[in-house]
C-alpha cells in the first residue's frame, strides 16, 4: 500500500513516511492509493476492538516496515473501552469518551503514539509533534505522548475559546509537552501548523510531524471503531446502521466514509454540525468555501475551514460527486440546549454539547437503525451542561486527577515568525 497526496503533486510514499511527514510536500493530505475491500469473513472471529483493527488495517500497512508491528500497535492502543449502548427507537450510542481525556480523540492519539514511537529512521533528532486543537485533540495527543522519550509536543489552541476543563487538559502536562495559547481562532492554529510543516528552515532543524487529523495515522484507527460498531449492530438487530457524527474538522467523518468505502456494513454517514456552516452550506448546494469561525456551545467543532474536506473530495472524485454523497444537518445553540435539557427524560442520558448536535440530527432524520457517535463526556462541559440538567455531573476519575495538576501555557501571536521563534526557544520567558 502506498499513500498519495490529495493534490497529486507529490510522489507516493509508504505508510511510515506519510505518518512521519504528516503533510505531503505539495501541501496536500495523504490518503491511501486504494481502499481494499474487506470481505465479511475477513473479520470472522475478531471480537475485540484490537482484533478487528489488526485485521481491518492489515492491507493499509501492507509492505511497510511497520507491518510486522501492527498487532503490537493495536494491542497497545486499543485498550480504551468503546461501548455500543442501545437506546430507544432503534438507536444506539457509540461511547468514545472512556479514554484518559474523556474524548474520542484518545483512540486515534494512542494509536498514533504507539505507531510513531516505533519510527526513528536512524535520525538522532527528537521528533517534534505539532497539533492544533479546538479543544479535545490537544489533550488526547498530550496524554498519549507525554513522557515518551525522543518526542516533543507543541499544542496550539485558541485562547479563550475552549472550556476551562478542556484548557486544563491542554496545559497540565509539562515535560516534553508545551501548550501555546494562540491569539486567534482554531483555523489560525491549524494554519500555523500547516505553515510550520511546510517551512524549509524548521524542517531542516527538526523532524516535524503532526498529530491532527491531517495525519493519516489518526484516521486509520478511527476506521476500526466504525467497523466494530457496525458489525455489532448488525449482530444485534439484523440491519445495517447509519452513523450520525458530530463534525468539525471532519477527520472522524472521513474515517467513517473510508470504512464504508472498504465495504463495512454502514448504510449512511450523516455529519452533524454546529453554527459553523461550511459543511452544511456546501451540502445544501453552495460553493465550497471557508467561513469565519463562529463560537458555539460545541466549541471543539468550531471550525470554519475543515481540512479533511480535501480528503472527502478526493474520495468521491470531485466537488459535485461529493455533494451528491454527503448528508449534513446544522444545529444551532438553542437546539443544543434543548437536547441537553431533554436528554435524561427522552434518552435516559446526559449529553455533552457535541453529542447533542448528533442527537438533534438523529431526531430530525427519523427512521430507525442509527448509531449516534458520542465524542466527549459531559463533565468536560459542566458550565454548559449542569445548569441545563439541574444537577452536577460526576467527573471521570482520570479527568479528576488531571484537573488537580498545575497548568502552564505560553501566549502566541498567530504568525509563523512567532511560532518559529517559540519552537526555537526564543519566546519570552524561555
VOSEMAR-581839 format. One record per residue (C-alpha): residue number from 1; residue in one letter; x, z, y. Coordinates in steps of 0.02 Angstrom, whole numbers, plus 32768, in hexadecimal, padded with zeros to 4 digits. Each point is the difference from the previous one (the first is absolute). Layout:
<sites>
SITE   k r    x    z    y
SITE NUM A    X    Z    Y
...
</sites>
This chain:
<sites>
SITE   k r    x    z    y
SITE   1 X 8000 8000 8000
SITE   2 X 803F 7FD2 80AD
SITE   3 X 7FBD 8038 80A9
SITE   4 X 7FE2 7F88 808F
SITE   5 X 7FDE 8014 80B9
SITE   6 X 7F51 7FE6 8043
SITE   7 X 8050 7F8F 8084
SITE   8 X 805A 7F92 7F82
SITE   9 X 80A7 7FF8 805D
SITE  10 X 8067 8077 7F94
SITE  11 X 8048 7FE8 7F53
SITE  12 X 7FA8 8052 7F6C
SITE  13 X 804E 80A4 7FC9
SITE  14 X 7FEE 8078 7F6E
SITE  15 X 7F94 809A 8013
SITE  16 X 808F 8079 8022
SITE  17 X 803D 7F95 8092
SITE  18 X 7F50 7FF0 8047
SITE  19 X 7FE8 80BD 7FF8
SITE  20 X 80A8 8029 804E
SITE  21 X 7FED 7F81 808C
SITE  22 X 7F4C 8033 8025
SITE  23 X 7FE3 7F6B 8073
SITE  24 X 8034 7F4D 7FD8
SITE  25 X 8087 7FB2 8070
SITE  26 X 7F80 7F8A 804E
SITE  27 X 7F95 8094 8035
SITE  28 X 7F80 7FE6 7F77
SITE  29 X 7FC5 8079 7F7C
SITE  30 X 8037 7FF1 7F4B
SITE  31 X 7F7C 7FD3 7F7F
SITE  32 X 800E 7FD5 7F47
SITE  33 X 8017 7F46 7FE2
SITE  34 X 7F72 800C 7F81
SITE  35 X 7F7E 807E 7FC4
SITE  36 X 8012 8000 7F43
SITE  37 X 7F56 8011 7FAD
SITE  38 X 7FEA 80A4 7FA3
SITE  39 X 7FA8 7FE4 7F5B
SITE  40 X 7F80 808B 7FDC
SITE  41 X 8058 802E 7F60
SITE  42 X 80A6 8016 805D
SITE  43 X 7FC6 80AB 803B
SITE  44 X 7FB6 8038 7F59
SITE  45 X 803B 80AE 7FD5
SITE  46 X 803F 8023 80B0
SITE  47 X 7FA2 809C 8035
SITE  48 X 8064 8055 8088
SITE  49 X 8020 7FB5 80AB
SITE  50 X 80BA 7FF8 7FD8
SITE  51 X 7FDE 7F9F 7F60
SITE  52 X 7F8A 7F87 8058
SITE  53 X 807D 7FE7 808D
SITE  54 X 8091 7FDB 7F89
SITE  55 X 7FA0 7F77 7FA6
SITE  56 X 7FAF 7FB8 809B
SITE  57 X 80A2 7FF8 8063
SITE  58 X 8072 7FC1 7F75
SITE  59 X 7FE8 7F47 8031
SITE  60 X 8024 802C 80B6
SITE  61 X 80A6 8050 7FCE
SITE  62 X 802E 7F76 7F84
SITE  63 X 80B5 7FC9 800F
SITE  64 X 802E 8083 8081
SITE  65 X 808E 807D 7FE8
SITE  66 X 7F7C 8089 8010
SITE  67 X 7F95 7FBF 7F71
SITE  68 X 804E 8074 7F7D
SITE  69 X 7FD9 8095 8071
SITE  70 X 7F48 7FD6 801D
SITE  71 X 7FC0 807D 7F80
SITE  72 X 8069 808C 8048
SITE  73 X 7FCB 7FD3 80B2
SITE  74 X 7F49 8006 7FCE
SITE  75 X 8011 80A7 7FA6
SITE  76 X 8059 804A 8096
SITE  77 X 7F87 7FBC 8082
SITE  78 X 7F54 8006 7FB0
SITE  79 X 7FEF 80BB 7FE9
SITE  80 X 7F7E 8015 8089
SITE  81 X 7F4D 800B 7FBB
SITE  82 X 7F8A 7F75 8039
SITE  83 X 7F55 8037 7FBD
SITE  84 X 7F6F 7F86 7FFD
SITE  85 X 7F66 806A 8021
SITE  86 X 7F50 7FC0 7FE6
SITE  87 X 7F85 8021 808D
SITE  88 X 7F4C 7FC2 800E
SITE  89 X 7FB6 7F50 800B
SITE  90 X 8080 7FB3 7F89
SITE  91 X 8089 802F 807A
SITE  92 X 80A7 8051 7FD8
SITE  93 X 808B 8042 806F
SITE  94 X 80B8 7FE3 7FD9
SITE  95 X 8058 809A 8045
SITE  96 X 80B0 7FCF 8037
SITE  97 X 8025 809D 8066
SITE  98 X 8043 8078 7F7D
SITE  99 X 80B8 7FE2 8026
SITE 100 X 8078 806C 8066
SITE 101 X 7FC1 7FC4 80AA
SITE 102 X 7F48 7FF1 7FD0
SITE 103 X 7FF4 7F44 8021
SITE 104 X 8001 7F61 7F98
SITE 105 X 80A9 7FCD 8045
SITE 106 X 8051 8081 7F8C
SITE 107 X 7FE9 7F8C 7F6B
SITE 108 X 805B 7F6A 8049
SITE 109 X 8083 8068 8058
SITE 110 X 8031 805D 7F62
SITE 111 X 8010 7F5C 7FA1
SITE 112 X 8068 7FB4 808B
SITE 113 X 8073 8098 8005
SITE 114 X 8018 7FFB 7F44
SITE 115 X 8027 7F47 800A
SITE 116 X 8074 8009 8097
SITE 117 X 8062 8092 7FBB
SITE 118 X 8039 7F89 7F77
SITE 119 X 803F 7F7E 807D
SITE 120 X 80AD 800E 8049
SITE 121 X 8049 7F51 7FEF
SITE 122 X 80AE 804B 8003
SITE 123 X 7FED 8024 80BB
SITE 124 X 8043 80AA 8034
SITE 125 X 7F98 8006 80A0
SITE 126 X 7F64 806C 7FF8
SITE 127 X 7F5C 7FA5 7FF6
SITE 128 X 7F9A 8014 80A0
SITE 129 X 7F43 7FF9 7FE4
SITE 130 X 7F99 7FD4 809A
SITE 131 X 7F47 8029 7FFD
SITE 132 X 7F7A 7FE8 8084
SITE 133 X 7F67 806B 7FE4
SITE 134 X 7F53 8013 8048
SITE 135 X 7FF4 80A9 7FAE
SITE 136 X 8013 8005 7F43
SITE 137 X 808A 7F88 7FCB
SITE 138 X 808B 805E 8057
SITE 139 X 7FD6 80A7 7FB1
SITE 140 X 7FF7 7FB4 7F52
SITE 141 X 80A5 7FA5 8017
SITE 142 X 8053 809C 8046
SITE 143 X 7FC5 8067 7F6B
SITE 144 X 8037 7F7B 7F83
SITE 145 X 80AF 7FE7 8049
SITE 146 X 8027 80AD 8045
SITE 147 X 80A0 8045 7FB7
SITE 148 X 802D 7F62 7FA0
SITE 149 X 80BB 7FE2 800F
SITE 150 X 803C 7F60 8053
SITE 151 X 7F5B 7FE2 805C
SITE 152 X 7FD2 801B 80B6
SITE 153 X 7F4D 7FF0 8040
SITE 154 X 7FC4 7FDA 80B1
SITE 155 X 7F45 801D 8019
SITE 156 X 7FAF 7FB3 809B
SITE 157 X 7F52 803A 8032
SITE 158 X 7F94 7FEA 809D
SITE 159 X 8010 809D 8069
SITE 160 X 7F58 8056 8019
SITE 161 X 7FA3 7F8A 7F8B
SITE 162 X 8009 805D 7F5A
SITE 163 X 7FA8 80A0 7FCC
SITE 164 X 8060 80A5 8011
SITE 165 X 800E 8013 7F44
SITE 166 X 8038 7F4C 7FEC
SITE 167 X 8085 801E 8085
SITE 168 X 803D 809A 7FA3
SITE 169 X 8016 7F95 7F64
SITE 170 X 8069 7F85 8064
SITE 171 X 806F 807D 8059
SITE 172 X 801D 8093 7F8B
SITE 173 X 808A 7FBB 7F91
SITE 174 X 80AA 7FFD 8055
SITE 175 X 809A 7FD8 7F99
SITE 176 X 8003 7F47 7FDA
SITE 177 X 7F57 7FE1 8055
SITE 178 X 7FF1 7FE4 80BD
SITE 179 X 7F59 7FF1 8059
SITE 180 X 7FEB 7F9B 80A1
SITE 181 X 7F67 8018 8070
SITE 182 X 7FED 7F53 804C
SITE 183 X 7FB1 7FF0 80AB
SITE 184 X 7F84 7F7B 7FCA
SITE 185 X 7F85 7FCE 7F77
SITE 186 X 801D 7FE2 7F48
SITE 187 X 8018 7F47 8021
SITE 188 X 8095 802D 806F
SITE 189 X 804A 8065 7F71
SITE 190 X 7FE6 7F70 7F87
SITE 191 X 804C 7F85 807B
SITE 192 X 809A 806F 8014
SITE 193 X 801B 8009 7F44
SITE 194 X 7FF2 7F43 7FEE
SITE 195 X 8075 7FE4 8093
SITE 196 X 8080 8079 7FBA
SITE 197 X 7FF7 7FAE 7F55
SITE 198 X 8028 7F5A 8052
SITE 199 X 8088 8041 8075
SITE 200 X 80AC 7FBA 7FCE
SITE 201 X 8060 8094 8049
SITE 202 X 7F9A 8082 7FA3
SITE 203 X 8003 7F9D 7F5E
SITE 204 X 80BE 7FF2 800B
SITE 205 X 8014 80BA 8019
SITE 206 X 7F80 8040 7F84
SITE 207 X 7FA5 7FD9 7F5F
SITE 208 X 7F50 7FF4 8048
SITE 209 X 7F5C 7FFD 7FA4
SITE 210 X 7F4C 802C 8024
SITE 211 X 7F84 806F 7FA6
SITE 212 X 7F68 7FBC 805B
SITE 213 X 7F88 7F91 7FA4
SITE 214 X 8068 7F70 8043
SITE 215 X 806E 802D 7F6A
SITE 216 X 7FC3 7FAD 7F62
SITE 217 X 803A 8099 7F9F
SITE 218 X 7F70 8061 804D
SITE 219 X 7F78 7F86 7FCC
SITE 220 X 8031 7FE7 7F4A
SITE 221 X 7FDD 80B4 7FCB
SITE 222 X 7F5B 7FFD 805F
SITE 223 X 7FC8 7F74 7F8D
SITE 224 X 800E 807B 7F71
SITE 225 X 7F7B 807B 8038
SITE 226 X 7F86 7F71 801C
SITE 227 X 8023 7FC2 7F50
SITE 228 X 7FE9 80AD 7FB7
SITE 229 X 7F61 8027 8061
SITE 230 X 7FAF 7F56 7FDE
SITE 231 X 801D 800F 7F45
SITE 232 X 7FC1 80B3 7FFE
SITE 233 X 7F61 7FD0 805F
SITE 234 X 7FDE 7F71 7F86
SITE 235 X 8016 8079 7F6F
SITE 236 X 7F84 807B 8049
SITE 237 X 7F7D 7F8A 8044
SITE 238 X 801A 7F56 7FB1
SITE 239 X 800A 7FA6 80A7
SITE 240 X 808A 7FBE 8070
SITE 241 X 800C 806A 809E
SITE 242 X 801C 7FCD 80B3
SITE 243 X 8078 8066 8068
SITE 244 X 7FDA 803C 80B1
SITE 245 X 80A6 8026 8054
SITE 246 X 8024 8056 80A8
SITE 247 X 806E 7F7E 8054
SITE 248 X 807D 8004 808E
SITE 249 X 80A4 7FA6 7FE1
SITE 250 X 7FB2 7FB2 7F63
SITE 251 X 8086 802D 7F81
SITE 252 X 7F84 805B 7F91
SITE 253 X 7F80 7F74 8008
SITE 254 X 8086 7F7C 7FE1
SITE 255 X 8036 805D 7F62
SITE 256 X 7F4C 7FFF 7FC3
SITE 257 X 7FF4 7F44 8021
SITE 258 X 80A3 7FE5 7FA0
SITE 259 X 7FBA 8062 7F6D
SITE 260 X 7F62 7F97 8005
SITE 261 X 8065 7F5F 8006
SITE 262 X 8060 803C 7F65
SITE 263 X 7F5C 8009 7FA1
SITE 264 X 7FD1 80B7 8005
SITE 265 X 7F44 8022 7FF5
SITE 266 X 7FE0 8011 80BB
SITE 267 X 7F5F 7FB0 803C
SITE 268 X 8020 8008 80BB
SITE 269 X 8072 8050 8082
SITE 270 X 7FAC 803E 80A0
SITE 271 X 8069 8038 8095
SITE 272 X 7FB4 808F 8062
SITE 273 X 8048 8007 80AF
SITE 274 X 7FE9 806E 8099
SITE 275 X 7FE7 7FC3 80B3
SITE 276 X 80A5 7F9F 7FF9
SITE 277 X 7FAD 7F59 7FE9
SITE 278 X 8085 7F7F 7FD2
SITE 279 X 7FCE 7FF7 7F48
SITE 280 X 7F44 8007 8018
SITE 281 X 8003 7F84 8090
SITE 282 X 8061 7F83 7F97
SITE 283 X 7F91 8016 7F67
SITE 284 X 7F68 7FE3 8070
SITE 285 X 8042 7F56 8038
SITE 286 X 8078 8022 808F
SITE 287 X 80B1 7FC0 800E
SITE 288 X 8087 8071 7FBA
SITE 289 X 804B 8063 808F
SITE 290 X 804F 80A8 8023
SITE 291 X 7F95 8079 8064
SITE 292 X 8031 8095 806C
SITE 293 X 8002 809D 7F97
SITE 294 X 7F68 8071 8016
SITE 295 X 800E 80BB 7FDC
SITE 296 X 7F7C 803A 7F83
SITE 297 X 7FD5 8094 7F91
SITE 298 X 804E 7FA0 7F6E
SITE 299 X 80A9 8000 8055
SITE 300 X 806A 7FC3 7F6E
SITE 301 X 7F9E 7F5C 8008
SITE 302 X 801B 7FE6 80BB
SITE 303 X 805B 7F5A 7FED
SITE 304 X 7FE2 7F6D 8074
SITE 305 X 8076 7F85 7FAA
SITE 306 X 8001 801F 7F44
SITE 307 X 80A1 7FBF 7FB2
SITE 308 X 7FBA 7FE1 7F53
SITE 309 X 7F84 7F7E 803C
SITE 310 X 8096 7F8C 7FF0
SITE 311 X 8004 8024 7F45
SITE 312 X 7F45 7FE5 7FF1
SITE 313 X 800B 7F57 8056
SITE 314 X 808C 7FD0 7F89
SITE 315 X 7F9D 803C 7F68
SITE 316 X 7F6A 7F93 8029
SITE 317 X 805F 7F6C 8047
SITE 318 X 7FD3 8008 80B8
SITE 319 X 7F8A 8049 8080
SITE 320 X 7F5F 7FA9 7FCE
SITE 321 X 800E 8022 7F44
SITE 322 X 802B 80B5 8029
SITE 323 X 7F6A 8011 8074
SITE 324 X 7F8D 7FBD 7F77
SITE 325 X 8045 807F 7F85
SITE 326 X 8001 809B 806E
SITE 327 X 7F79 8081 8017
SITE 328 X 8014 8080 808C
SITE 329 X 7F8E 8086 8047
SITE 330 X 8025 804D 80AB
SITE 331 X 7FCF 80B7 801B
SITE 332 X 8001 805B 80A6
SITE 333 X 8022 80B7 8023
SITE 334 X 7F48 802F 800A
SITE 335 X 7FE4 7FBE 7F51
SITE 336 X 809C 8059 7FC2
SITE 337 X 7FBA 80A2 8045
SITE 338 X 7F57 7FE2 7FAD
SITE 339 X 804E 7FDF 7F56
SITE 340 X 806B 809D 800A
SITE 341 X 7F6B 8068 8039
SITE 342 X 7F93 7FBF 7F71
SITE 343 X 8089 7FFA 7F7C
SITE 344 X 7FD9 80A1 7FA4
SITE 345 X 7F44 7FE6 7FFB
SITE 346 X 8005 7F47 7FD4
SITE 347 X 809C 7FF0 7F95
SITE 348 X 8030 80B3 7FD7
SITE 349 X 80A9 7FE8 8055
SITE 350 X 8059 8024 80A4
SITE 351 X 8050 7F5F 803E
SITE 352 X 8095 7FE6 8071
SITE 353 X 7FE4 7F83 8090
SITE 354 X 8056 7F71 7FA4
SITE 355 X 7FA1 8010 7F5E
SITE 356 X 7F63 8016 806A
SITE 357 X 8017 7F4D 803F
SITE 358 X 7FFE 7FC3 7F4C
SITE 359 X 7F66 8069 7FD6
SITE 360 X 7FA6 7FB7 8098
SITE 361 X 802D 7F51 7FC4
SITE 362 X 7FC6 8026 7F4F
SITE 363 X 7F58 8040 8043
SITE 364 X 7FE9 7F5D 805F
SITE 365 X 802F 7F94 7F6C
SITE 366 X 7F7B 8047 7F8E
SITE 367 X 7FFC 7FC9 7F4B
SITE 368 X 8062 805A 7F7A
SITE 369 X 80A8 800E 7FAA
SITE 370 X 806F 802A 8093
SITE 371 X 809F 8067 8003
SITE 372 X 8023 804E 80A9
SITE 373 X 80B9 8021 801C
SITE 374 X 801F 80AE 8047
SITE 375 X 80A4 7FF5 805E
SITE 376 X 8019 80AE 804B
SITE 377 X 7FCD 80B5 7FE8
SITE 378 X 7F84 803E 8084
SITE 379 X 806E 8099 8024
SITE 380 X 807A 7F8C 8059
SITE 381 X 7F7A 7FE0 8085
SITE 382 X 7FB5 80AC 8014
SITE 383 X 7FE4 7FEB 80BC
SITE 384 X 7F89 7F6F 7FDC
SITE 385 X 7FB5 8035 7F5B
SITE 386 X 7FE1 80BC 800D
SITE 387 X 7F8E 7FFC 809A
SITE 388 X 7F97 7F79 7FAC
SITE 389 X 7FEB 8058 7F58
SITE 390 X 7FF5 80AF 804A
SITE 391 X 8082 8057 7F93
SITE 392 X 80BA 8006 7FE0
SITE 393 X 8053 7F86 7F89
SITE 394 X 8077 8051 7F82
SITE 395 X 80B1 7FC1 8017
SITE 396 X 8059 7FBB 7F65
SITE 397 X 8091 8074 7FD0
SITE 398 X 808A 7F7F 801B
SITE 399 X 7FBD 7FD6 80AD
SITE 400 X 7FF3 80B9 8029
SITE 401 X 80B8 801B 7FD7
SITE 402 X 8032 7F6E 806D
SITE 403 X 7F9C 8041 8095
SITE 404 X 806D 809A 8002
SITE 405 X 80A2 7FA1 801C
SITE 406 X 8050 7FE8 80AD
SITE 407 X 7FEA 7F58 8054
SITE 408 X 8071 7F8E 8064
SITE 409 X 7FE1 7F54 804B
SITE 410 X 806A 7F96 8074
SITE 411 X 7FA4 7FA6 808E
SITE 412 X 801F 7F45 8001
SITE 413 X 7FD8 7F74 807A
SITE 414 X 7FB7 7F68 7FA6
SITE 415 X 8096 7F8E 8017
SITE 416 X 807F 7FBF 7F83
SITE 417 X 808F 803A 8070
SITE 418 X 7FBF 80B2 8000
SITE 419 X 7FE5 7FFE 7F43
SITE 420 X 80AB 7FB5 7FDF
SITE 421 X 8051 8087 806B
SITE 422 X 7F9E 8088 7FA6
SITE 423 X 8034 7FBF 7F55
SITE 424 X 80B4 7FFC 803A
SITE 425 X 7FF4 80B6 8035
SITE 426 X 8003 7FDD 80BB
SITE 427 X 7F52 8041 8028
SITE 428 X 7FF2 809A 806D
SITE 429 X 8028 809E 7FA4
SITE 430 X 8065 7FB1 7F74
</sites>
